[in-house]
Amino acid sequence: MRISTLSIGSELICGEVIDTNAGHIAELLLGCGLRVQRHVVVGDCEPDIGEALNELALKSDAVIVTGGLGPTVDDVTALAAAHATGRRLVVNEELNEHLRSFSARLGGPGGCHPSDKQAMIPAKSTVIPNPTGTACGFHFIHGGCFFFFLPGVPSEMDRMLRETVLPFLYVRVFHKRVVLSSFLNVFGLSEPEVDGLLACVLSGSHTVQMSICVTFPRIRITLRADADTETAARTRLQETVELVRERLGDAIFSEGHETIEQAVAGLFARRGLTMALAESCTGGLIAKRLTDVPGSSAFFLEGAVTYSNAAKMRLLGVPQDILEARGAVSSECAAAMAAGARVAAGSDLGLAVTGIAGPDGGTDDKPVGTVFISLAAPDGAWTKRFLFGGNREDIRTLTAWTALDWLRRYLMNNSLFSV
């Protein structure tokens, strides 16, 4: 079945609001073995909506439309659908009653004028109930294509999609395919490097699809397999996942929707170790990410944001001669910070970052983006210099991610750590 989605709203094409509905619809359809083949976005303009509906009808077996069913003057979806399909816009008594009862439940007057905008839909349409809002949907057949009109409010749309649209479509698909997906999250490799390493993985495969998406600073690899049975789809998918893991190795930090800090927390739990943290240029960003994970107090003992030299000396015991001779942004200072944090907290590991996030403060020897990361552990200590690009936020983000990745690699490799 060829399925398309149409998102309506001037706020979407102006960039004021991100269209999350289209992705959510596509994801839910995949779970039913159905795929979206195209997605279109138009503003709240009747001619544009009508043109999109007619074009999609020629190329689709079903179209799911979201947005423009509200009570305001810019909500013109129902009117555009009526005009585009040669229907009259009529008052629907079922919708009239829904609006009355909904108003009464909210303590309103309980009355609804028959000409109320949300009670009017194209003639010969079937109502799609909305249990949680005023904007009910509707569906009809036009040109051999099923059209479904849903509100743009994500929570309302989701329930109506699950309860009405998906069951309607599923029973009309005669040859159903099972579609299974796997997501692998990568850090430390560039997109061209990932593409080069995986170039041969899917060569000649028509049953597994792969996409590579950069969501700074991580890379997300999506693998999808479809087959006539779940067993066949799962086997094909798992074989491909294993090939990708073999090619990318430790650069894969998690699978599914697990974040890098969640992966680190899981490794700490398995190893039974603790850590302390000293941050300068990241200003507490690493600590924030770690403590976003429930239960992180089991391994994360304490953290210090030591921005000034005085704080580095007082809280971490960084020697004054290191700060005077080598500077706060140096391998020596980073190593002293990591060791000091570990001693102060009595933790197994001490992690430290210091650098120049910009936009000012750089020199020829230490330009903006210069960062030193150090890890102190019972079996050794490691410090490395990095030069990150981008603006201040990018540099701080890359520093935090790299520091977390150091923790992950150390914990994962059972104290065998190489930088």
N, C-alpha and C positions, 0 to 999 in steps of 0.2 A: 504494500500500500504506500502510495506517494503522499507524504504528509508535509504540509507547510505551516509556518506560524506567521502571524501578522501582529505586530505590536503597534498600538496607536497612542500617540501623545506628543505634543509639541515639546514637552519637557525632556523627552527621550532624544529627539534629534538635535536639541540645543545643548545637550550634555549636562543639563541640570540634574537629571535623575538617571541612574544606571539601570538598564533593562535587565533585571534578574529573572523575569518571568520566562523569557525564551529559553534560557539555559535550563531552568527547572523543568519546563515542559519536556524538553528534549531528553533530560535525564530520566524522567518518569516513563516516557514512552519507550526508552531503551529497555527498561525493566520489564516491559511487556513484549519485547521482541520487535518493536516498531522503531523506525528511524525517521528523524526530520531531515528532509532533503534540502530545504531552503528556508531562510528567515528574512522577513521584510519589516522595515520600520517606516512609518509615515507619521506626519503630524496631525493635529486636529483640524484637518481640512477636508470637507466633504468630497470635492472632486478627486483629491489624491487617494482617499480611502476607497472610493468607488472604483477608481482605475486599478488599484492594487487588488481588490477583490476579484475583478473580472480577469485580470492577468493570472492570478493564482488559480482560478477555477479551471483554466486551460491546461495547467501543468500539474494539478494535484487531484488526489482522490479525496482528501480531507484537508480543511484549513481550520486552524485554531486561532481565533482572534482575541486579543486582550486589550482592554482599555476603552475609554470613551462612553461608558454606560451610566455615568453619573447624572446629577440633576442640573449641572451648570450649563451656561450657554455654549461652552466650548466642547461639550460632550455630544458629538454628532454622529457617533457610530451607527446607531439604529436608523437614523434618517438616511445616512449614506448607503447602508445595506439595502434599505427599501428601494431607493432610487436606482441603485446599481442592478438590482434584480427585477425591476419592473413591478414591485409590490407597493401596496398602499401601507402607510404607517397607521396602525389602528390601536385603540385602547384595548388592552387585554384584561379581562375581568379577574383572572387568577392573579395577575400582578397587582391589580387594584386592591384586592383583598390582602395581599401580602404587605403592601405599603401601609394599609390601614392598621393591620394587626401589629406590624413592626413599630409604627408610631405610638400605638397604645402601650406596648411593652416598655417603651422609653418614657412614658408619662406624658406623651403628646395628646393632642385633641382627639386622636383616633379617627380622624376624617381625612379623606384624600380626594381631591377634586378629580373628576374623570379625565381631565386633560393633563394630569400630572405627567411630566416628561418621562419618568421612569416606568410608567405603566403602558407606554406606547412602544410597540415592536412591529416589525414587518408582518403583514398578513400571511397566514398559512405557516406560521412558525410555532415551534414547540418550546415551552418555557423550560429553562434549566434553573431549578430552585437554588436560592442562596440562603442557607440557614443562618448566616451570621451578619448579613448586611442588607441594604435596601436594593442594591443593583443586581437583580436577577439576570440571568443570561437567557439566550434562546438559540435554537438551531433550526436549520432547514436544508433542503437539497436544492442546489442550483447548478444547472449544466452538468448533472451527473456527479457533482462534488458535494460532499458533506461540509457544511459550514457550522462552526460552533463559536458563539460570541460570549466571552466571559469578562467580568470586571478586571480592572488593572490592579486592584489591591491584592498583593501576593497571598495573604492568608485566605482571603475569600476565594480567589482564583484556584488555589491549590485544592481546597476541599471540593469545589464544584468539578474540577478536573478529575479527581480521584473517584468521586461518587457517581458521576454521570457520564463524562466524556470518554474516559478510558474504558469502562465496561462496554459502552456503545460501540467503540471502535474494535475492541478485542474480539467480540463475537462475530464481527464481519470480516475478519482476516481468516481466510481459509487455510493458508499454508503458513503456520506460525513458526518463526525462528526463535531460538534461544540466544540472547545476546548477553555475554558476561564481560565485565570490565575489570581491569586492574590498574592501579595508579602507583608509580614509583617516583619518589622525590629525590632529586640530585642536587648536591652542592659541591663546588670546588672545580667543576669543569665548565667550559664555555659551551654555548649552543653548537658552534661548528665542531668542537671536539666530541660532543655527544653524538652528533649526527654522523661523524666519521666512524666512530666506534660501533655504531649500530647499523651502518649502511647495508651490511650483508645479512642482518638478522632476519629480515622479512622478504628477502629477494625471492620472488616467485610465489609468495604466499598470497592467496586470495581469500583466506578465511580468517586472518588476523590483521587488524589495522592498527597502525601506530601513529600517534601525534606527539610532537615535542613542543611544549609551551613554556616560555620564559615568564615567570612571575618574580621579578627581582626580589632577592638575589638567587632564588632557587630556580631549578628547571623541573618541570613536571612532565613525566612520560606517561601517556595513556595508551593502554593496550586493550583492544576489544576483539573478542572472538565470537563468531556466531555459527550455529550449527542446528541441525534438526532436533538434537537432544541435548539436555544439560550436561550429560556425561561427556559427549564429544566436544562441546564447547569448552568445558572446564579443562579437559586434557590438552586441547590446542593452546588454550590460554596459559596454562601452567608451564608447558614446554617453552613457550616464548618468553615468559617471565624469567625462567631459569637461564635462558640464553642471554637476556639483557643483564641479569645479575652477574653472569660470568664475564661479560664484556666491560661493565662499569665498576664492578667490585665495590670497594668501600666508599665510593663517591655517592652511592645510594644510601641516604640516611634514614629513610623510612618508606613504608608502603601505605597506601590508602590516604587518609586525611590526617595522619599523625604529624605533628610539628616537630621541628628539630629539638626544641626544649623538652617535649614529651618523650622523644627518643632518648635524650640524655637522662631524664628522670628515670626511665625504665631501666637503663643500664646501671645507674647508681643503686637502684633497688636490688638488682641481681648481684652486684658486686659487694654491697654492704659497706660502701665507702662514704666519706663525708668530704665537704669542700668549703673553702672560704674564698672570697672574691675581693679584689682591689681594682677599682675603675678610676680612670682619669678622663680621657676624651669622650667616653661613652656616657658619662654622667648618670650611671645607674640603670642604663638600658638593659644590660645583661642580667642584673639582679631582677629587674622587672619581669623579664621573659621567664626566668627560672621560677619565680614565685607565682607566676600565672598558673603553674601546674599544681593542682591540688595535691597535698601531701609532700610538697617539696621541702618542708621543714625537717623531714627525716634525713636529708643529706646536705641541705644548704644551711650551714651554721650561721654565717654572717657575711656582710658585704660592706665595704667602705668606699665612698666616693671621695677620693683624695685629689682634689683639683689643684690645690696649692702645694708648693714645696714644703711649707711648714706642716701641712697635714700629712704628707708622705713621711716626713721625719717623725712626727709625734705619734701617729697611729700605726705606722708600718715599720718604723725603725730604719728607714732608708738613710744611709750615711750622708752627712752633709758634703763630704768631699766628692761623692759620686755626682750629686746635683751640681756642684760648682765646676767640676772638671768635665763631666760628660753630658750634663743637662738632664732635665726631667723626661725628655723624649730620647731615650737611649736604651740599648740592650741591658746595660748595667743597672739602670734604674728599674726597668721592668722586672728583671730577675730579683732585685732586692724587694720590690713590692710583692711579688708572688711568694717569696720566702717569708717575708714579714707577715703577710696575711695568714699563711699556714701556721706560723708559730703563735700568732696572737689568738687564733681561734682553736688551736689544738686539733686541726682537721687533717685528714689524710692528704688532701690536695689543696694547693693554693694557686689561683689563677689571677693574672694581672694584665691590664691593658693600659698603654699610655701612647699618646700620639697627637697629631696636629690635624684637627678636623676642618679648620678654616672658618671662614674664607681668608682670614689673616693669620699671621704667625709663621709662615713658611720662610725658609732660607734656601740658599743654593744647595747646602749639604742635606738639609731636611725640609724638602718642599711640603706643601699642603698635601695631606694624604699619607704622610709617613706615620706608620703605626708599629709599635713593638708589642708582641704578645709573649707572655712567659707562663710556663706551667711548672710548678714545683711539686714533686711527688716523692714517696719514700725511696723509689729506685732511681731517681735522677731528676734533672731539671733541664728544661728546653726553652730557648728564647729565639724568636725569629723576627726579622724586620720585614714589613710589607709596605707597598706603595699602592694605595687604593685611589681610584679615580672617582670623579663625580662631585656633587655638591656636598655641603656639610652633612646633610641627612644621609646621603648615600654612603659616605665614609664611615659614619657612626654605625649604620646598619651593617655594612660589610665587616666592620670590626667585631660587632656583637656576634654575627653569624660565624665568623671564622673562629672566634674564641669558643663558642659552643661546639663547633665541629672538632676543635682540639680535644675538648673533654670527651666527646663521643668516641673519637678514634682511640684515645688512650684507654678508655674503659672497655671498648670493644676488643682491643688487641691484647688484653690481658697483660698490661704493662709494657708491651712491645711497641714503642712509640717512635716514629720517624717523621721529621719535618724537613 
